[in-house]
Amino acid sequence: MGVKNFIGRDTELEQITSHFATPRIHGPLILVLHAMGGQGKSQLALEYCRSSRQKRVYRAIFWIQAHDEGLTTRSFHDVAVELGLKTPGDLLEPRLLLSLVKQALEVYEGRWLLVFDNYDQPQQFKNIKDYFPEGNARCFVVCPLLMLYSNEWRYLDHFQITWSRPAWNTDGIAQSRCG
């Protein structure tokens, strides 16, 4: 999965890069990306990941499907397999799996990033913060604009990037294109 011909959103990419370059002493460094549906939030996150991988900013980048707790738990299962903590066939109780992955990431050597994509149901999935590891964590949360007004973020130390319109070029064509 990748973004072909990604153009525009340079300001947002610079903001993301600058935020995640900030040293953090305690707790995870969190960035929340808000925009209306179809504005290119996931594509922007993918482009940041692609660029960061190319520059070797992170030792590992993990993409977490955060639409609901079940998908997030399945994504953490995949992370556990990737980290060598379990085999694909191993079944673990969700809380144990979450604890196992978080503990491994908290002591993981080098910088790493978790991207929580499509976090759009806070009423059903209220405990997303429980999935954020401590330590040198970098967590990138992609969610709809309506989440900006959610109480979920009120008590969470985080940085937000919000926009309400797509980046349009002079021909009226959206400048974030997936191919």
CYANA upper distance limits for C-alpha pairs under 8 A (distance plus 0.5 A):
  2 GLY  CA     43 GLN  CA      8.47
  2 GLY  CA     46 LEU  CA      6.93
  2 GLY  CA     47 GLU  CA      8.06
  2 GLY  CA     50 ARG  CA      8.13
  2 GLY  CA    178 CYS  CA      8.30
  3 VAL  CA     43 GLN  CA      6.81
  3 VAL  CA     46 LEU  CA      7.13
  3 VAL  CA     47 GLU  CA      6.82
  3 VAL  CA    177 ARG  CA      7.77
  3 VAL  CA    178 CYS  CA      5.65
  3 VAL  CA    179 GLY  CA      6.77
  4 LYS  CA    177 ARG  CA      7.47
  4 LYS  CA    178 CYS  CA      6.12
  4 LYS  CA    179 GLY  CA      5.50
  5 ASN  CA    176 SER  CA      8.41
  5 ASN  CA    177 ARG  CA      6.80
  5 ASN  CA    178 CYS  CA      7.59
  5 ASN  CA    179 GLY  CA      7.64
  6 PHE  CA     47 GLU  CA      7.75
  6 PHE  CA    175 GLN  CA      7.82
  6 PHE  CA    176 SER  CA      5.92
  6 PHE  CA    177 ARG  CA      6.12
  6 PHE  CA    178 CYS  CA      7.54
  7 ILE  CA    175 GLN  CA      5.90
  7 ILE  CA    176 SER  CA      5.99
  7 ILE  CA    177 ARG  CA      7.74
  8 GLY  CA    167 ALA  CA      7.09
  8 GLY  CA    175 GLN  CA      5.85
  8 GLY  CA    176 SER  CA      6.66
  9 ARG  CA     13 LEU  CA      6.72
  9 ARG  CA     44 LEU  CA      8.07
  9 ARG  CA    167 ALA  CA      7.31
  9 ARG  CA    175 GLN  CA      8.38
  9 ARG  CA    176 SER  CA      7.98
 10 ASP  CA     14 GLU  CA      6.60
 11 THR  CA     15 GLN  CA      6.72
 12 GLU  CA     16 ILE  CA      6.67
 12 GLU  CA    161 ILE  CA      7.74
 13 LEU  CA     17 THR  CA      6.59
 13 LEU  CA     44 LEU  CA      7.92
 13 LEU  CA     48 TYR  CA      7.04
 14 GLU  CA     18 SER  CA      6.48
 15 GLN  CA     19 HIS  CA      6.52
 15 GLN  CA    161 ILE  CA      8.43
 16 ILE  CA     20 PHE  CA      6.71
 16 ILE  CA     31 LEU  CA      8.05
 16 ILE  CA     48 TYR  CA      8.22
 17 THR  CA     21 ALA  CA      6.63
 17 THR  CA     48 TYR  CA      8.27
 18 SER  CA     22 THR  CA      7.15
 19 HIS  CA     31 LEU  CA      8.08
 19 HIS  CA    159 PHE  CA      8.10
 20 PHE  CA     29 LEU  CA      7.56
 20 PHE  CA    138 ARG  CA      7.37
 24 ARG  CA     28 PRO  CA      7.93
 24 ARG  CA     29 LEU  CA      7.12
 24 ARG  CA    136 ASN  CA      7.57
 25 ILE  CA    135 GLY  CA      8.32
 25 ILE  CA    136 ASN  CA      8.49
 26 HIS  CA    134 GLU  CA      8.12
 26 HIS  CA    135 GLY  CA      7.09
 27 GLY  CA    133 PRO  CA      8.41
 27 GLY  CA    134 GLU  CA      5.36
 27 GLY  CA    135 GLY  CA      6.05
 27 GLY  CA    136 ASN  CA      7.85
 27 GLY  CA    137 ALA  CA      7.73
 28 PRO  CA    132 PHE  CA      7.48
 28 PRO  CA    133 PRO  CA      7.15
 28 PRO  CA    134 GLU  CA      5.76
 28 PRO  CA    135 GLY  CA      6.69
 28 PRO  CA    136 ASN  CA      6.81
 28 PRO  CA    137 ALA  CA      5.01
 28 PRO  CA    138 ARG  CA      6.35
 28 PRO  CA    139 CYS  CA      7.40
 29 LEU  CA    136 ASN  CA      8.22
 29 LEU  CA    137 ALA  CA      6.52
 29 LEU  CA    138 ARG  CA      5.40
 29 LEU  CA    139 CYS  CA      6.70
 29 LEU  CA    158 HIS  CA      7.38
 30 ILE  CA    138 ARG  CA      6.49
 30 ILE  CA    139 CYS  CA      5.26
 30 ILE  CA    140 PHE  CA      6.41
 30 ILE  CA    141 VAL  CA      8.00
 30 ILE  CA    157 ASP  CA      7.74
 30 ILE  CA    158 HIS  CA      5.35
 30 ILE  CA    159 PHE  CA      6.85
 31 LEU  CA    139 CYS  CA      6.86
 31 LEU  CA    140 PHE  CA      5.44
 31 LEU  CA    141 VAL  CA      6.65
 31 LEU  CA    158 HIS  CA      6.12
 31 LEU  CA    159 PHE  CA      5.29
 31 LEU  CA    160 GLN  CA      6.26
 31 LEU  CA    161 ILE  CA      8.13
 32 VAL  CA    140 PHE  CA      6.54
 32 VAL  CA    141 VAL  CA      5.21
 32 VAL  CA    142 VAL  CA      6.55
 32 VAL  CA    143 CYS  CA      7.84
 32 VAL  CA    158 HIS  CA      7.45
 32 VAL  CA    159 PHE  CA      6.66
 32 VAL  CA    160 GLN  CA      5.29
 32 VAL  CA    161 ILE  CA      6.92
 33 LEU  CA     41 LYS  CA      7.38
 33 LEU  CA    140 PHE  CA      8.03
 33 LEU  CA    141 VAL  CA      6.60
 33 LEU  CA    142 VAL  CA      5.41
 33 LEU  CA    143 CYS  CA      6.68
 33 LEU  CA    160 GLN  CA      6.37
 33 LEU  CA    161 ILE  CA      5.47
 33 LEU  CA    162 THR  CA      6.61
 34 HIS  CA     41 LYS  CA      7.93
 34 HIS  CA    142 VAL  CA      7.00
 34 HIS  CA    143 CYS  CA      5.86
 34 HIS  CA    144 PRO  CA      5.76
 34 HIS  CA    145 LEU  CA      5.16
 34 HIS  CA    146 LEU  CA      8.40
 34 HIS  CA    147 MET  CA      7.66
 34 HIS  CA    148 LEU  CA      7.11
 34 HIS  CA    160 GLN  CA      7.73
 34 HIS  CA    161 ILE  CA      6.60
 34 HIS  CA    162 THR  CA      5.17
 34 HIS  CA    163 TRP  CA      7.23
 35 ALA  CA     39 GLN  CA      6.91
 35 ALA  CA     41 LYS  CA      7.30
 35 ALA  CA    143 CYS  CA      7.63
 35 ALA  CA    144 PRO  CA      5.69
 35 ALA  CA    145 LEU  CA      4.79
 35 ALA  CA    162 THR  CA      6.15
 35 ALA  CA    163 TRP  CA      5.71
 35 ALA  CA    164 SER  CA      6.07
 35 ALA  CA    165 ARG  CA      8.32
 36 MET  CA    144 PRO  CA      5.85
 36 MET  CA    145 LEU  CA      5.49
 36 MET  CA    146 LEU  CA      8.15
 36 MET  CA    163 TRP  CA      8.27
 36 MET  CA    164 SER  CA      6.58
 36 MET  CA    165 ARG  CA      8.16
 37 GLY  CA    144 PRO  CA      6.56
 37 GLY  CA    145 LEU  CA      8.25
 39 GLN  CA    164 SER  CA      8.48
 39 GLN  CA    165 ARG  CA      7.36
 39 GLN  CA    166 PRO  CA      5.80
 40 GLY  CA     44 LEU  CA      6.53
 40 GLY  CA    166 PRO  CA      8.06
 40 GLY  CA    176 SER  CA      6.74
 40 GLY  CA    177 ARG  CA      8.48
 41 LYS  CA     45 ALA  CA      6.80
 41 LYS  CA    142 VAL  CA      6.92
 41 LYS  CA    143 CYS  CA      8.27
 42 SER  CA     46 LEU  CA      6.57
 42 SER  CA    117 ASP  CA      7.26
 42 SER  CA    118 ASN  CA      8.38
 42 SER  CA    142 VAL  CA      7.20
 43 GLN  CA     47 GLU  CA      6.55
 43 GLN  CA    176 SER  CA      7.74
 43 GLN  CA    177 ARG  CA      8.38
 43 GLN  CA    178 CYS  CA      7.54
 44 LEU  CA     48 TYR  CA      6.67
 44 LEU  CA    176 SER  CA      8.28
 45 ALA  CA     49 CYS  CA      6.69
 45 ALA  CA    115 VAL  CA      8.19
 45 ALA  CA    140 PHE  CA      8.47
 45 ALA  CA    142 VAL  CA      8.20
 46 LEU  CA     50 ARG  CA      6.52
 47 GLU  CA     51 SER  CA      6.52
 48 TYR  CA     52 SER  CA      6.46
 49 CYS  CA     53 ARG  CA      6.45
 49 CYS  CA     61 ILE  CA      7.76
 50 ARG  CA     54 GLN  CA      6.68
 51 SER  CA     55 LYS  CA      6.76
 52 SER  CA     56 ARG  CA      6.37
 52 SER  CA     57 VAL  CA      5.61
 52 SER  CA     58 TYR  CA      7.25
 53 ARG  CA     57 VAL  CA      6.72
 53 ARG  CA     58 TYR  CA      7.09
 57 VAL  CA    111 ARG  CA      7.77
 58 TYR  CA    110 GLY  CA      7.52
 58 TYR  CA    111 ARG  CA      5.35
 58 TYR  CA    112 TRP  CA      5.36
 58 TYR  CA    113 LEU  CA      7.37
 59 ARG  CA    110 GLY  CA      6.29
 59 ARG  CA    111 ARG  CA      6.12
 59 ARG  CA    112 TRP  CA      6.04
 60 ALA  CA    111 ARG  CA      7.67
 60 ALA  CA    112 TRP  CA      5.27
 60 ALA  CA    113 LEU  CA      7.00
 61 ILE  CA    112 TRP  CA      6.15
 61 ILE  CA    113 LEU  CA      5.23
 61 ILE  CA    114 LEU  CA      6.49
 61 ILE  CA    115 VAL  CA      8.06
 62 PHE  CA     79 VAL  CA      7.37
 62 PHE  CA    112 TRP  CA      8.46
 62 PHE  CA    113 LEU  CA      6.72
 62 PHE  CA    114 LEU  CA      5.40
 62 PHE  CA    115 VAL  CA      6.73
 63 TRP  CA     75 SER  CA      8.05
 63 TRP  CA    114 LEU  CA      6.55
 63 TRP  CA    115 VAL  CA      5.40
 63 TRP  CA    116 PHE  CA      6.94
 63 TRP  CA    117 ASP  CA      7.77
 64 ILE  CA     72 THR  CA      6.53
 64 ILE  CA     75 SER  CA      5.75
 64 ILE  CA     76 PHE  CA      7.66
 64 ILE  CA    114 LEU  CA      7.32
 64 ILE  CA    115 VAL  CA      6.17
 64 ILE  CA    116 PHE  CA      5.24
 64 ILE  CA    117 ASP  CA      6.61
 65 GLN  CA     71 LEU  CA      6.19
 65 GLN  CA     72 THR  CA      5.82
 65 GLN  CA     75 SER  CA      6.66
 65 GLN  CA    116 PHE  CA      6.47
 65 GLN  CA    117 ASP  CA      5.80
 65 GLN  CA    118 ASN  CA      7.12
 65 GLN  CA    119 TYR  CA      8.37
 66 ALA  CA     71 LEU  CA      6.67
 66 ALA  CA     72 THR  CA      5.44
 66 ALA  CA    116 PHE  CA      5.91
 66 ALA  CA    117 ASP  CA      5.92
 66 ALA  CA    118 ASN  CA      6.00
 66 ALA  CA    119 TYR  CA      5.34
 66 ALA  CA    120 ASP  CA      8.32
 67 HIS  CA     71 LEU  CA      7.07
 67 HIS  CA     72 THR  CA      7.81
 67 HIS  CA    117 ASP  CA      7.77
 67 HIS  CA    118 ASN  CA      5.62
 67 HIS  CA    119 TYR  CA      5.39
 67 HIS  CA    120 ASP  CA      6.37
 67 HIS  CA    121 GLN  CA      6.96
 68 ASP  CA     72 THR  CA      6.80
 68 ASP  CA    119 TYR  CA      7.77
 68 ASP  CA    121 GLN  CA      7.18
 68 ASP  CA    124 GLN  CA      7.69
 68 ASP  CA    125 PHE  CA      6.24
 69 GLU  CA     73 THR  CA      6.53
 69 GLU  CA    125 PHE  CA      6.30
 69 GLU  CA    128 ILE  CA      8.31
 70 GLY  CA     74 ARG  CA      6.77
 71 LEU  CA     75 SER  CA      6.65
 72 THR  CA     76 PHE  CA      6.71
 73 THR  CA     77 HIS  CA      6.74
 73 THR  CA     94 PRO  CA      7.00
 73 THR  CA     97 LEU  CA      8.44
 73 THR  CA     98 LEU  CA      7.88
 74 ARG  CA     78 ASP  CA      7.00
 75 SER  CA     79 VAL  CA      6.86
 76 PHE  CA     80 ALA  CA      6.62
 76 PHE  CA     97 LEU  CA      7.80
 76 PHE  CA     98 LEU  CA      7.29
 76 PHE  CA    101 VAL  CA      7.48
 77 HIS  CA     81 VAL  CA      6.87
 77 HIS  CA     88 PRO  CA      8.46
 77 HIS  CA     97 LEU  CA      7.41
 78 ASP  CA     82 GLU  CA      6.64
 78 ASP  CA     88 PRO  CA      8.14
 79 VAL  CA     83 LEU  CA      6.57
 79 VAL  CA    101 VAL  CA      7.71
 80 ALA  CA     84 GLY  CA      6.72
 80 ALA  CA     85 LEU  CA      5.60
 80 ALA  CA     86 LYS  CA      6.44
 80 ALA  CA     97 LEU  CA      8.15
 80 ALA  CA    100 LEU  CA      8.25
 80 ALA  CA    101 VAL  CA      6.31
 81 VAL  CA     85 LEU  CA      6.30
 81 VAL  CA     86 LYS  CA      5.61
 81 VAL  CA     87 THR  CA      6.04
 81 VAL  CA     88 PRO  CA      6.53
 85 LEU  CA    100 LEU  CA      8.29
 85 LEU  CA    101 VAL  CA      8.32
 86 LYS  CA     90 ASP  CA      6.72
 92 LEU  CA     96 LEU  CA      6.98
 92 LEU  CA     97 LEU  CA      6.27
 93 GLU  CA     97 LEU  CA      6.66
 94 PRO  CA     98 LEU  CA      6.58
 95 ARG  CA     99 SER  CA      6.62
 96 LEU  CA    100 LEU  CA      6.50
 97 LEU  CA    101 VAL  CA      6.71
 98 LEU  CA    102 LYS  CA      6.56
 98 LEU  CA    131 TYR  CA      7.44
 99 SER  CA    103 GLN  CA      6.50
100 LEU  CA    104 ALA  CA      6.74
101 VAL  CA    105 LEU  CA      6.63
102 LYS  CA    106 GLU  CA      6.51
102 LYS  CA    131 TYR  CA      7.95
102 LYS  CA    132 PHE  CA      7.95
102 LYS  CA    133 PRO  CA      5.49
102 LYS  CA    134 GLU  CA      8.18
103 GLN  CA    107 VAL  CA      7.18
103 GLN  CA    133 PRO  CA      7.93
104 ALA  CA    108 TYR  CA      6.46
105 LEU  CA    133 PRO  CA      7.27
105 LEU  CA    137 ALA  CA      8.24
106 GLU  CA    133 PRO  CA      6.62
106 GLU  CA    134 GLU  CA      6.32
106 GLU  CA    135 GLY  CA      5.70
106 GLU  CA    136 ASN  CA      7.22
106 GLU  CA    137 ALA  CA      7.71
107 VAL  CA    135 GLY  CA      8.05
111 ARG  CA    136 ASN  CA      7.29
111 ARG  CA    137 ALA  CA      8.19
111 ARG  CA    138 ARG  CA      8.48
112 TRP  CA    136 ASN  CA      8.30
112 TRP  CA    137 ALA  CA      7.34
112 TRP  CA    138 ARG  CA      7.05
113 LEU  CA    137 ALA  CA      7.25
113 LEU  CA    138 ARG  CA      5.34
113 LEU  CA    139 CYS  CA      6.42
113 LEU  CA    140 PHE  CA      7.89
114 LEU  CA    137 ALA  CA      8.31
114 LEU  CA    138 ARG  CA      6.77
114 LEU  CA    139 CYS  CA      5.39
114 LEU  CA    140 PHE  CA      6.67
115 VAL  CA    139 CYS  CA      6.42
115 VAL  CA    140 PHE  CA      5.13
115 VAL  CA    141 VAL  CA      6.44
115 VAL  CA    142 VAL  CA      8.05
116 PHE  CA    139 CYS  CA      7.77
116 PHE  CA    140 PHE  CA      6.49
116 PHE  CA    141 VAL  CA      5.17
116 PHE  CA    142 VAL  CA      6.61
117 ASP  CA    141 VAL  CA      6.58
117 ASP  CA    142 VAL  CA      5.34
117 ASP  CA    143 CYS  CA      7.41
118 ASN  CA    141 VAL  CA      8.45
118 ASN  CA    142 VAL  CA      6.17
118 ASN  CA    143 CYS  CA      5.83
118 ASN  CA    144 PRO  CA      8.14
119 TYR  CA    141 VAL  CA      7.55
119 TYR  CA    142 VAL  CA      6.70
119 TYR  CA    143 CYS  CA      5.38
119 TYR  CA    144 PRO  CA      8.09
120 ASP  CA    143 CYS  CA      6.08
120 ASP  CA    144 PRO  CA      6.65
120 ASP  CA    147 MET  CA      7.66
121 GLN  CA    125 PHE  CA      6.46
122 PRO  CA    126 LYS  CA      5.60
122 PRO  CA    147 MET  CA      8.34
122 PRO  CA    150 SER  CA      8.30
122 PRO  CA    152 GLU  CA      7.75
126 LYS  CA    152 GLU  CA      7.71
127 ASN  CA    131 TYR  CA      8.15
128 ILE  CA    132 PHE  CA      7.88
132 PHE  CA    137 ALA  CA      7.97
132 PHE  CA    139 CYS  CA      7.44
133 PRO  CA    137 ALA  CA      6.47
143 CYS  CA    147 MET  CA      6.98
144 PRO  CA    148 LEU  CA      8.22
145 LEU  CA    162 THR  CA      7.78
145 LEU  CA    163 TRP  CA      8.49
145 LEU  CA    164 SER  CA      8.09
146 LEU  CA    150 SER  CA      7.73
148 LEU  CA    153 TRP  CA      8.19
150 SER  CA    154 ARG  CA      8.02
151 ASN  CA    155 TYR  CA      8.31
152 GLU  CA    156 LEU  CA      8.13
153 TRP  CA    157 ASP  CA      8.42
153 TRP  CA    158 HIS  CA      8.33
166 PRO  CA    174 ALA  CA      6.71
166 PRO  CA    175 GLN  CA      8.10
166 PRO  CA    176 SER  CA      8.49
167 ALA  CA    174 ALA  CA      6.28
167 ALA  CA    175 GLN  CA      6.04
167 ALA  CA    176 SER  CA      7.70
168 TRP  CA    172 GLY  CA      5.93
168 TRP  CA    173 ILE  CA      6.02
168 TRP  CA    174 ALA  CA      5.15
168 TRP  CA    175 GLN  CA      6.03
169 ASN  CA    173 ILE  CA      6.24
169 ASN  CA    174 ALA  CA      7.08
169 ASN  CA    175 GLN  CA      6.69
